[in-house]
Amino acid sequence: GLSGGAILLGACPQHIFCQGAPPVQKPDVKEEDDDDDDDEFSFEFAKPPVAPADINLQFSSRIFPGVEGARPTVEFLTTSTFSLPVERGWPRDKNSPEDVAASMRDVLADRLPRFAQEFWQLELVGAPPAFRGLRGGWPKVSEGATAAALRWSWLPAPFPPLLTLRLLGSEEGGAVRFELGGLACAGSASACISISCAPLGVSGAPATADSEGEERLDVRLTTQLSGFPVAGRAWGFVGCGGSWWHESVRLPAIRKVLEGFHSMTAENMMLFYVAALQGGPARS
């Protein structure tokens, strides 16, 4: 339900000047330029960006007491708004706002672990190739597959990874969920993260036969990290030290990566994706 733009990158040509004898004069013959690097490259949007909605970025955390001797867990809830330019009239433009939101949910669910990898400078092992959404083959809990893992390069296998991920599927409300494990989730058997998108509505001037229009679709992105341990097992022997570790280390680290992901989404999605909605004047 999305149309993507393409980026063409061209390296700047390097010119090297050498001192020496004057060059031999050659006949005035037009030479063909076979060096593709000398070509000028430009970015052409699938649809020009529009003025976005306010990001309205919100972050909250809530601690839950442990059950049956388990360590306390925390829930991180982050929400934001991003916008997509609306395209109408082409034969492929037959989606509803809900269809576009579901497609963006899959794109962003695939992107979140990769963003965390880049943000923390980790290695992502066992993940499918990028830019294929959830169809690329993330390991699934239902298939008993080996989990994908985020790990430090200086702590390779057989040492445990920092974080593991396996796809749980979709829950009511259309969220995509990943089961989490690894060192970061030690002491919790229910850690998971969910990603969901919901359309907020279409606004702006629609396109006409003579103008592109300024229509945009606003989408609400929600990430919910739940069942995440306040601190690891070792802090259970230190008493209140687990609270200090959570407030000084875990909470700021998780907040930075989640808010960074939401900010990236608001800034970049409209550059690469278009909401191909039904309706509008037919085009050919």
C-alpha positions in Angstrom: 0.0 0.0 0.0 3.0 2.2 -0.3 5.1 3.7 -3.1 8.7 4.3 -2.5 11.1 6.9 -3.8 14.7 6.1 -4.9 17.9 7.7 -3.9 20.7 8.0 -6.5 24.1 8.6 -5.0 27.0 9.7 -7.1 30.6 10.1 -6.0 32.2 13.4 -6.8 34.8 13.0 -9.5 38.4 13.4 -8.4 40.7 15.4 -10.7 44.5 14.9 -10.4 46.8 17.6 -12.0 50.4 16.7 -12.7 53.2 19.0 -13.7 55.2 18.3 -16.9 55.5 19.1 -20.6 52.6 20.9 -22.3 50.0 18.5 -23.5 50.1 17.4 -27.2 47.4 19.2 -29.2 44.8 16.9 -30.6 42.3 17.4 -33.4 39.1 19.1 -32.3 37.1 15.9 -31.9 34.2 15.6 -29.5 34.9 13.0 -27.0 32.3 10.7 -25.5 32.2 10.8 -21.7 32.1 7.2 -20.6 32.7 8.0 -16.9 29.4 7.5 -15.1 30.8 9.2 -12.0 30.8 12.6 -13.9 27.1 12.4 -14.4 24.9 14.7 -12.3 22.6 12.8 -9.9 19.5 14.2 -8.5 16.9 13.0 -6.0 13.4 12.7 -7.4 10.6 12.3 -4.8 7.8 9.9 -5.6 5.7 12.7 -4.2 7.0 16.0 -2.9 7.1 16.2 0.9 4.4 18.2 2.6 4.4 20.2 5.8 4.2 17.5 8.5 2.0 17.3 11.6 3.5 18.1 15.0 5.5 15.0 16.2 3.8 15.2 19.6 6.4 12.8 21.0 5.5 11.4 24.4 7.4 8.9 26.6 6.3 7.3 29.9 7.5 4.4 32.1 5.7 2.5 34.8 7.2 -0.1 37.2 5.3 -3.2 38.2 6.0 -5.3 41.3 7.4 -8.8 40.8 5.0 -11.8 41.0 5.8 -14.9 42.9 9.4 -13.9 43.8 10.2 -12.5 40.3 12.1 -9.2 39.9 10.0 -6.0 39.3 9.5 -5.2 35.6 9.0 -1.9 33.8 6.8 -0.8 30.8 8.1 1.9 28.4 5.4 3.5 26.3 6.4 5.9 23.5 4.1 7.5 21.0 4.5 10.0 18.2 3.0 11.3 15.0 4.4 11.2 11.5 3.0 12.3 8.1 3.0 10.9 4.6 2.2 12.7 1.3 -1.0 11.5 -0.2 -1.1 10.3 -3.8 -4.4 9.6 -5.6 -5.7 8.8 -9.1 -3.2 6.2 -10.3 -4.4 2.6 -10.8 -2.3 1.5 -7.8 -3.8 4.1 -5.6 -6.6 2.0 -4.0 -5.7 1.8 -0.3 -7.5 3.0 2.8 -5.7 5.0 5.5 -5.9 1.8 7.6 -4.1 -0.2 4.9 -1.3 2.4 4.7 -0.9 2.4 8.5 -0.7 -1.5 8.5 2.0 -1.3 5.8 4.0 1.3 7.7 3.7 -0.8 10.9 5.4 -3.7 9.2 8.1 -1.4 7.7 8.8 0.1 11.1 8.7 -3.2 13.0 11.5 -4.4 10.7 13.4 -1.2 11.1 13.4 -0.9 14.9 15.9 -3.7 15.7 18.2 -2.3 12.9 17.9 1.2 14.4 18.9 -0.1 17.8 21.9 -1.9 16.2 23.1 1.4 14.7 22.3 3.5 17.7 24.3 1.3 20.1 26.9 0.2 17.5 26.1 -3.5 17.9 26.1 -6.5 15.6 22.7 -7.9 14.4 23.0 -11.6 13.8 20.3 -13.9 12.4 18.1 -11.1 11.0 16.7 -11.2 7.4 18.0 -8.8 4.8 16.9 -5.2 5.2 14.1 -3.4 3.4 11.9 -6.4 3.1 9.5 -5.7 6.0 8.2 -8.6 8.0 8.1 -10.8 4.9 11.9 -11.0 5.0 11.9 -13.9 7.4 12.4 -12.8 11.0 12.7 -15.8 13.3 9.3 -16.8 14.7 8.4 -18.2 18.1 5.7 -20.4 16.5 8.3 -22.2 14.4 10.8 -22.6 17.2 13.4 -20.7 15.2 16.7 -19.5 16.7 16.3 -15.9 17.7 18.0 -13.0 16.0 20.5 -11.4 18.3 22.1 -8.0 19.1 25.5 -8.5 20.5 28.8 -6.7 21.1 31.5 -7.4 18.5 34.0 -7.9 21.3 31.8 -10.5 23.0 31.0 -13.0 20.2 29.3 -16.4 20.6 29.4 -18.6 22.7 28.9 -15.7 25.1 25.3 -14.6 25.5 24.0 -11.7 23.4 22.8 -8.4 24.8 19.3 -8.9 23.3 17.5 -11.6 21.3 14.4 -11.2 19.2 11.8 -13.6 17.8 8.6 -12.6 16.1 5.5 -13.3 18.2 3.0 -12.2 15.5 0.1 -9.7 15.8 -2.2 -9.1 18.7 -5.6 -7.5 18.9 -5.4 -4.0 17.6 -2.9 -4.8 14.9 0.4 -4.5 16.8 3.4 -6.5 15.8 5.2 -8.1 18.7 8.8 -9.4 19.3 9.7 -11.7 22.1 12.8 -10.4 23.9 15.6 -12.3 25.7 19.3 -12.1 26.3 21.4 -10.4 29.0 19.3 -7.2 29.0 16.1 -9.3 29.8 17.7 -11.7 32.3 15.2 -12.4 35.1 12.1 -11.9 33.0 10.3 -14.5 30.9 7.7 -12.1 29.5 9.7 -9.3 27.9 8.4 -8.2 24.6 8.1 -5.1 22.4 5.1 -4.2 20.3 4.9 -1.8 17.3 1.6 -0.4 16.0 0.4 2.4 13.7 -3.0 4.0 13.5 -4.3 6.5 11.0 -5.3 9.9 12.4 -6.9 11.3 9.3 -6.2 13.1 6.0 -5.8 16.8 5.9 -4.6 19.5 3.4 -5.7 20.5 -0.1 -6.3 17.5 -2.4 -4.6 17.3 -5.8 -6.4 18.6 -8.9 -5.8 18.2 -12.6 -3.6 21.3 -12.4 -1.8 20.9 -9.1 -0.2 18.3 -6.9 -2.0 19.3 -3.8 -0.9 19.3 -0.2 -2.8 16.4 1.2 -1.1 14.4 3.9 -2.0 11.3 6.0 -1.1 11.6 9.7 -0.2 8.3 11.4 0.3 7.6 15.1 3.2 5.4 15.9 3.2 3.5 19.3 6.0 1.3 20.7 5.4 -0.5 23.9 8.3 -2.3 25.7 6.8 -4.4 28.5 8.0 -7.1 30.9 11.4 -5.5 30.9 13.3 -6.2 34.1 14.1 -3.1 36.3 17.6 -4.6 36.9 19.4 -7.9 36.3 19.5 -10.8 38.7 22.7 -9.7 40.3 21.0 -6.5 41.7 18.7 -8.8 43.8 21.6 -9.2 46.2 22.2 -5.5 46.6 18.8 -4.4 47.9 17.9 -1.0 46.6 20.8 -0.9 44.2 18.5 -2.2 41.4 16.5 1.0 41.6 19.6 3.1 41.2 20.7 1.0 38.2 17.3 1.4 36.6 17.1 5.2 37.1 20.8 5.9 36.3 21.5 3.5 33.4 18.6 1.5 32.0 15.9 4.2 31.9 18.1 6.9 30.1 19.4 4.3 27.6 16.0 2.9 26.7 14.5 6.4 26.5 17.2 7.7 24.1 16.9 4.8 21.7 13.1 4.8 21.6 12.8 8.6 21.3 15.5 8.5 18.6 13.6 5.9 16.6 10.4 8.0 16.8 12.2 11.2 15.8 13.8 9.3 12.8 10.4 8.1 11.7 8.9 11.6 11.8 11.8 13.1 9.9 12.4 10.4 7.2 9.3 8.4 6.4 7.7 11.1 4.1 10.9 11.2 2.1 10.7 7.5 1.1 7.0 6.5 1.3 3.7 7.8 -0.1 0.2 7.1 1.0 -1.4 5.8 -2.1 -5.1 6.3 -1.3 -8.2 5.7 -3.3 -10.3 8.5 -4.8 -9.3 11.6 -6.6 -9.0 12.4 -10.3 -7.9 9.6 -12.5 -4.4 9.8 -14.0 -2.8 8.2 -17.0 
